[in-house]
Amino acid sequence: MIGLLILLALVVVVGFWVMGMYNGLVTARNAFKNAFAQIDVQLQRRFDLIPNLVETVKGYMAHERGTLEEVIAARGAAMAGLSAAKASPGDPSAMAELANSQGVLNGALGRLMAVAEAYPDLKANQNMMQLTEELTSTENKVAFARQAFNDSVMTYNNRRETFPSSIFAGMFNFLPAALLEIPAEQQAQVRAAPKVQF
């Protein structure tokens, strides 16, 4: 009888131990999904600012239509990349698509700002100054949100890869999550943010 009670107690302890590991994995996965939601908020804000920026610039840069169209096309691709990533935060292919489309958008915005430098009236325009300031602030918030997401992904991946959680992570289908990293070919361009001076 005592042996049966000891066995039952051991089963209960092991059950609580497995439940604790499972709950820890769920908590870590939810943390990186929440961190991605913050990226989503900031990128949506960025996407909302871009049409206003293009409209402000359009009147001054009529013969720079190609640059404006490039920004609009890049915004559309970036929004599609974000939609794919929202459907599956942490999925390696979705994160790569999001990072690539954001890099293309960063490049298009950088070229727009560089071209805008040649228009003194545009640089002095109050709307342009305000939009540029909001865009810069949003870019900083995106960078902070990306760092928080990557930290959460690292915590989750560490938890799912360490023993003994690694055994249960495989059994319960906790797949590895991918970081949101800037593609290597775009790193220099993104790190050297365009300087906007008014």
C-alpha positions in Angstrom: 0.0 0.0 0.0 2.8 2.4 0.9 4.6 1.5 -2.3 1.4 2.4 -4.3 1.2 5.7 -2.5 4.8 6.5 -3.3 4.3 5.6 -6.9 1.2 7.7 -7.1 3.0 10.6 -5.5 5.9 10.2 -8.0 3.4 10.2 -10.9 1.8 13.4 -9.6 5.2 15.1 -9.1 6.3 14.2 -12.6 2.9 15.3 -14.0 3.3 18.7 -12.3 6.8 18.9 -13.6 5.8 18.2 -17.2 2.9 20.6 -16.8 5.3 23.3 -15.6 7.6 22.9 -18.6 4.7 22.9 -21.0 3.3 26.1 -19.4 6.7 27.7 -19.5 7.0 27.0 -23.2 3.5 28.4 -23.8 4.3 31.5 -21.8 7.6 32.0 -23.8 5.8 31.5 -27.1 3.0 34.0 -26.1 5.7 36.5 -25.1 7.3 36.6 -28.5 3.9 36.7 -30.2 3.0 39.7 -28.0 6.4 41.3 -28.8 5.6 40.9 -32.5 2.2 42.6 -32.0 4.2 45.7 -30.9 6.2 45.6 -34.2 2.9 45.3 -36.0 1.6 48.4 -34.3 4.7 50.5 -35.1 4.8 49.3 -38.7 1.1 50.1 -39.3 1.9 53.6 -38.0 4.7 53.8 -40.4 2.6 52.6 -43.3 -0.1 55.2 -42.4 2.5 58.0 -42.4 3.9 57.1 -45.9 0.9 58.2 -48.0 0.8 61.6 -46.2 4.5 62.0 -46.9 4.1 61.1 -50.5 1.2 63.5 -50.9 3.2 66.3 -49.3 6.2 65.6 -51.5 4.1 65.1 -54.7 3.4 68.8 -55.4 7.1 69.7 -55.1 8.6 66.8 -56.9 6.4 66.4 -60.0 9.2 65.2 -62.2 10.4 62.7 -59.6 7.3 60.5 -60.2 9.4 57.3 -60.4 10.7 57.8 -56.8 7.2 58.4 -55.5 5.9 55.3 -57.3 8.8 53.2 -55.9 7.9 54.3 -52.3 4.2 53.4 -52.9 5.1 50.0 -54.4 7.6 49.3 -51.6 4.9 50.2 -49.0 2.5 47.7 -50.6 5.1 45.0 -50.6 6.0 45.8 -46.9 2.3 45.6 -45.9 2.0 42.2 -47.6 5.2 41.0 -45.8 3.7 42.2 -42.5 0.4 40.4 -43.2 2.3 37.1 -43.8 4.3 37.6 -40.6 1.2 38.4 -38.6 -0.3 35.1 -39.7 2.7 33.2 -38.3 5.1 35.3 -36.0 8.4 33.6 -35.7 8.1 31.5 -38.8 11.5 31.7 -40.6 10.1 32.3 -44.1 7.6 34.9 -42.9 10.3 36.7 -40.9 12.6 36.7 -43.9 9.9 38.0 -46.1 9.0 40.8 -43.6 12.7 41.7 -43.1 13.3 41.8 -46.9 10.2 43.9 -47.7 11.0 46.3 -44.8 14.6 46.7 -46.2 13.2 47.5 -49.6 10.9 50.1 -48.1 13.7 51.6 -46.1 15.8 52.0 -49.2 12.9 53.6 -51.1 12.2 56.1 -48.3 15.9 56.8 -48.1 16.0 57.7 -51.8 12.9 59.8 -51.3 14.5 61.8 -48.5 17.7 62.2 -50.5 15.8 63.6 -53.5 13.7 65.8 -51.2 17.0 67.5 -50.0 17.2 69.1 -53.5 14.0 71.1 -52.9 14.5 74.0 -50.4 10.7 74.8 -50.4 9.9 71.2 -49.5 12.4 71.1 -46.8 10.9 74.2 -45.2 7.3 72.9 -45.5 5.7 72.5 -42.1 3.9 69.3 -43.1 7.1 67.8 -44.4 9.0 68.6 -41.2 6.3 67.2 -39.0 5.9 64.0 -41.1 9.7 63.5 -41.2 9.9 63.9 -37.4 7.0 61.4 -36.9 8.6 58.9 -39.4 11.9 59.2 -37.6 10.2 58.6 -34.2 8.4 55.6 -35.6 11.6 54.2 -37.1 13.1 54.3 -33.6 10.0 52.6 -32.1 10.2 49.9 -34.8 13.9 49.3 -33.8 13.0 49.0 -30.1 10.1 46.7 -30.9 12.3 44.5 -33.1 14.8 44.3 -30.3 12.1 43.3 -27.8 10.8 40.7 -30.3 14.2 39.2 -30.9 14.9 39.1 -27.1 11.6 37.2 -26.6 12.4 34.8 -29.5 15.8 34.1 -28.0 14.2 33.4 -24.6 11.6 31.1 -26.2 14.2 29.3 -28.3 16.5 28.9 -25.3 13.7 27.4 -23.3 12.7 25.0 -26.0 16.3 23.9 -26.7 17.5 23.3 -23.1 17.2 19.9 -21.5 14.7 18.6 -20.3 12.3 21.0 -22.1 13.7 20.0 -25.4 12.2 16.6 -25.0 8.7 18.0 -24.4 9.0 20.8 -27.0 9.3 18.2 -29.7 6.5 16.1 -28.4 4.1 19.2 -28.1 5.2 20.7 -31.4 6.9 23.8 -30.2 8.8 24.8 -33.3 11.8 27.1 -33.3 11.1 30.8 -33.9 13.1 33.0 -36.2 14.5 36.4 -35.3 13.5 39.4 -37.3 16.9 40.3 -38.7 17.9 42.8 -41.4 19.1 40.9 -44.5 22.9 41.0 -44.9 22.7 42.8 -48.3 20.6 45.6 -46.7 22.4 46.0 -43.4 24.7 48.8 -44.4 21.9 50.7 -46.1 19.6 50.4 -43.0 22.3 51.2 -40.5 23.3 54.3 -42.4 19.9 56.0 -42.0 19.3 58.9 -44.3 20.1 62.3 -42.8 17.2 64.7 -43.0 18.0 68.2 -42.2 15.7 71.2 -42.3 
